[in-house]
Amino acid sequence: MFRKLLVLVLSFVAPSAHATWHEASSKHFIVYSEQRPEKLRSFADKLERFDKAMRVLWARPDPEIGPANRVTVYIVNDVADVGRLSNIRNAAGAYRGRATGPIAFVPRAAGTDDTDLSATAILFHEYAHHFMFTTWPHAAYPLWFAEGFAEFHATTRFEKDGSVVIGYPPQYRASGIFQDSLPLERMLAPDTRKLREDQQQSLYGRGWLLTHYIMIEGSRGEQGMAYLKAINDGKPAREAAKTAFGELRTLDRELDRYARGRFGARKIAAKAVAPEPITLRRLTPGEEAFMEVRIRSTAGVNHETAPRVYAAAKKAAAPSPTTPWPSAGSPKPPSTRATSPKPKRPPGAPSPPIPSWSRPIATKPRHRWRRRSARRISRSRPGKRFARRSSPPTSSIPRIPSR
């Protein structure tokens, strides 16, 4: 009886339609997704308002940019697809700055509650990196501040009245914030590549906490500015920190007390973040068939993967050989030119650092706020702590917003 009833019910259920790819185009972004058009439009609108909110908070202008300088965002099904298509293992999302235009890979869904790293937080984290590196391109950033800055903006919320609030605590970083495996003096050290994995989690969490303390609590805002300026003037990391902040153990205890209190945030009025026009279009069947190959090619290939990607491109393009497609990111035939083998790293030698402009965000954690677990949150390895740059003027480093 049950089987007959099941067959009857299924006979009235229409087969699900094949998901179609759409493109949302705006002033700062091009977003590709299989989401419903209305959801994609809403997502692109939030990205534009997020960009405006950051510019208002940091008092930065919004100059006209060319199409090639917009951020291309690929929204894929889940975290597994991010790693599979972007060639970055154990990453919940990724951002890459390139001469042909920056790109980002984010999952359509990630996390189930406030203690998980959401898809929106992943993209906001990555775009905050993009905003920092393009707004102050000549500044050198300590790794804790680069990640703390990104996490500070990652939890941005959009209120019903149209306002935008920046600075909410990242619940998914609770473990890194409250565990005591990374003293402040170690976090501010010039080389963080030798940190243990639990210390790397603390670098994200405590980096957010110190950034939030400097920006929101306010009493050490000028000290934070002095610290960044000293770093960019070429002072050693520890000397810059102790000169600007004083006794670091005292600051560490202040941060512990601050973590147990209530956190403030910055609210940007709705009129200051008015939405930008969004242009939406459905991709052609030929473009849809080519989409996965395009993502793989845009993410980058090597001598091993290039032939496979090129073969997949030929197969995908065969049914629609005349379909036009933007040239950027299109696969090219693998080179037949002889190349010398890549030298192997000697056993025991340290891994090369990840460039600060091309790093994956932490893998999805599952930790409750205030939980002192030292379990793994992130597999992201810290990259260079400081870029080797000539000392920029004070105006070319982030200026802590006044309260």
N, C-alpha and C positions, 0 to 999 in steps of 0.2 A: 504493500500500500504506500509506504513512504517513498519507494523508488518511483512509482507512478506519479505521485504528487510532485516529486522533484523534477521529473521530466516535463510535467505540465507547467510548472513555474518557469523553468528555463526556456520553454517555448515562447513565453511572452517577453522575455528579456532580449532587447535588441543588442546585437553585437557592438562592442565599443569601437568608436571611430579611431582610426590611426592618428596619433598625435602629429601635429604639423608644426614646422618651425616658423617662427616669426622674427622679425628684426624691429627693434625699437631704436630710433635715432633721435638724439637730443644734442644740446650744445657741447656737453663734455663726454658723452657716452654713446657707444653703439652696443646694444645688448641683443644677443641671440638666445632664444629659448623655445622649448616646446610647451611652455605654459599657455593657458588661454590668453587671448589678446588683452582682455581687460586686466588680468593679473599682471601681465608683462608691462602694460602701460603704467599701472600703479607702482610697480617696482622701479621702472625708469624714472618716474616722477620723484620717488623717494630719494633716488641717487642724486638727482639734480638739487633737491632741497637740502640734502646732506652737504653737498658741495657748498651751497650758499651759506649754510649755517657755520661751516668751518671758516669761511672767508669773513663772515661777520665777527665771529669769536676772535679770530687772529688779526682782524683789521687789515685784510689783504684785498687788493683789487681783483677784479674779474675781467681780464683782458680777453679780446677776441682770440680764438685759437683756430688753426686750420683743421680740416677733417682728419689729417694724419696724426694729429696730436691728441685726438680723443682716445679715451680708454675703451678698448673692446672687451666686453664681458661675455664669456660663454657660460651659460647656466646649464649644467648637466644634471643627470638624475640624482646621484648621491655621491657620498664621499669616495666610494670605491671607483666611480667613474672619473673623479678628479685625478686620482693617481694614475688610472689606466690611460687617460687621454692626455694628461699633461706631462707624463714621464717623470713625475715626482712622487716618490714613495712616501707612504704614511703622512700625507698632507690632506687636511680638510679643505684647504683652499690655497691658491697660489697667485702671486702677482709677479710680472716680469716687465721691466722697463727695457724698451728696445728702440733702435734708431727708426724702425718702421712704424712705431707706435706701441704704447704700453698695452699689455693684455692681462686679463685676470680670469681665473677658473674658479667657479664656486658651485656647490651643490644646490639643487632645487630645494632640498629639505635636509636639515641636520639638527639633531637634538629633539628632545621631547618636552622639556620644561626649562625653567630659568637657570637650572644648574648645568645645562648643556650648552655647548657652543653652537649657536644658531647659524643658519645660512646667511642671514642678514649681517650678523656680527662678523662673520668671516670676511664678507665683502667690504664692510666698513673698515675693518682692520687693515685690509690690503689697500684700500683707497687712501686711508690716512697715511700710509707709507708713501704712496704716489704723491699726495699733496705735500708732504714734508720735503721729499727729494726734489720736487719741481718748484716749490715756493722758495726754498732756501738752498739752491743747488750748490753753493760754494761753501757751505758750512760742514763741519765734521761733527758727528753725533756719537755720544757714548751709546753702547748697545742698549743699556737699561732704559735710556730716555727714548730711543727710537721705538722700542717695543712698548714702553709705558705710554708714549704718545699715541701709538696705534690702539692700544687697549682703552685708553681714555675716551677715544671717539667711537670705539666699536659698539658700545652699548647705547648709542644714541636712540632716543625714542621720539615718536611723532604723536603729538597730542591731538585730541579731537578738535580743539580750537584752531588748529593749524600751526601752532608753535612747535619748536623743536628743542628738546632738552638733551644736553651733552654732559656726560660725567657720571652716570650711574655706575655703581660697583659691578664688576663682572663676577657674577656668582660662580661661573665655571673656573675661576682662578682662586677659589677659596683656599685650596690646599697650598698653593704657592705663596699666598699672602700670609698665612698663619704659621707655616712650618719655619723653624729657625735654623735651617741648614745653610743659609747664605747670609752671613753677617754683612752689614752695609759696606764696611771697608773692602770686603772681597768683591761685592757687586760693583763697586766703583773702581776696581783694579783695571789696569790697561789691557789685560788679556783675559778674556772669559772663555777661551776655547777649551780650557782644561777643566771646566766645571763638570761635576757629576750630573747624572740625569735629573736627580731630584733638585739639585741646585739650579739647573736650567729652568725647571718649573718655577722656582722661586724668583728667578730673574724676570720672568713675565709678570708674576704676581706682585712682588715687591717693587718692580719697576713701575707698575701701574700705581701702587700705593704712594711712592715717592713723588711721582708726577702729579697725582691728584692732590697730595699734601701741599706741594709748591703752588699749584694753580688755584685750588679752591680754598684751602685754609688761609693762605695768603701771607702769613707772617714770615715765611722764608722765600717769598717770591723774588725779591731783589737778590738774595743769595743765589737762587737758581740761575738768574741772569748772569751774575758774576762768574759762576761756575762754568757756564757754557762759553762765555767770552774768554775765560782763562784757557779752556781747552783749545779754542780756536786761535789763541795767541801762542800756542805751542808749549804750554806748561805741562809737565808730567801729570798724569791723572790723579795720583794721590795728593800731590801738592796742590793742584787746583781744587780738589774736594775739601781738603783741610783748611785752605785759605778762605774759601767761600763759606763753608758750613760750620767751621770750628771743629769741636770735638765730635767725631763721628759716632762714638758710642752713645753720646747724648741724643743725637739725631735718631739713632736706631731705636732708643727707648721711646722717643716721641712718636715714631711711626707705629710702634706696638700699641701705644695708647690710642692713637688715631684710628687704628684698624678696629678697635673695639667700640668705637663711637658711631655716631650717625653721619652719613656722608651727604654733603651738599652737591649741587649740580648747577650748570649754567643754562638758563632758559633764553631762547632766541625767539623774539616775537614773530607771529605769523606773517605780518606785512614785510618783514625783512627777508623772508624765504619764499616769496611768491613763486609758483611753479613756472618752469620753462616749457615751451611748446614741445610736444612729443610726436614724432612721425612714425607710424606703424605700417608695416607691410608684411604680407605673407611671402615666404620664399617660394620660388618656382619648384616644380618637382625635381628638376635637374639639380638645383641648389641643395634641396633637402637630401637627395641621394649622396651628395658630395660632402655633406656637413661633417661627418665624423672624420673623414680624411682631412678636411680643412683644419679641424681642431688639432689633429695630430701633427700636421705639418706646421701650423702656426706655433705650436708648443716647442717645436725644434726636433730635428732628427740627427742621428749620427751615422757612421759608416755601417753599423749593423742594422738599424731600423729604416734607413732611407730606401733601400730597395723594396722592402715590404710596403711602405707607405706609397711609394710610386706605383707599385703593382695594384694596390687597392684603389688608387686614384684613377688609373686607366680603366679598371673594371667599373667603378662608379660612374665615370664619365661616358662610358660606351653607349648607354641607351639614349643619352642626350648630348651628342658631341658638339652641338652648336649653342648650348646654353652659356650665356655670358656669366662671368664671375669676376669679382675684383681680383686684381693681380696679386695684391699683398697676401702672403700666406699660402699661395697656391704651390703645390708640390712641383719640384723640378726633377728631371731624370737624375739618378745618382751619378756622380762623376766617375768616369773610368780612368781618370788620371792616377798614376801610381803615387801612393803616399807612403811615407815612412811610418813604421809602427809606433804607436803611442808608448813612450817610455813607462816602465812599471815603477811604482813607488817602492823604495827599499822597505823590507819588513821592519815594522816598528816606527817608521817615519810618520809624523802627524799628517792628518788629512788637510788638504788645502781649504782655506776659509771660504764660506759661502759669501758672495758679494752682497752688500747690504741692499742693493736694489733688486735682487732676485732671490727671494727666500720664501719657503713655504710657511704657512701659519701652523700653529700647534694642531695635532690631531685631536679629535673630539674627546673631551674629558667627561667624567661623570663623578662630580664631587659636590658634596653639600657645603654651603657657606659655613665658615668657622670650623670645618673639619680639619684636623691636623694630620691627615694622612700624607705620607710621602710617596704615594703611588704615582705612577707615571701619568702625566697630563700631555706632555708634548714630546715629540721626537725631533723637533726642529733644533738643529745645531746652531749656536750663535756664530755669526760671521765675524768679520773684522770689527773690532770695537771702535777704532777710529780710522777714518779715511785720511790718507796723507795728502793734505791740501795746503796751499798757502793760506796764511791767516786772513780771513775776510773782515770787513768792517763790521761794527756792532749791528748795523741795520740789516745785515744779511744773515743773522741768526734769529731763531724764533724768539720773539719778545713775549714774556709771560703776560697774558692779558690782565689788566687791572680789574679789581673786584667791582 
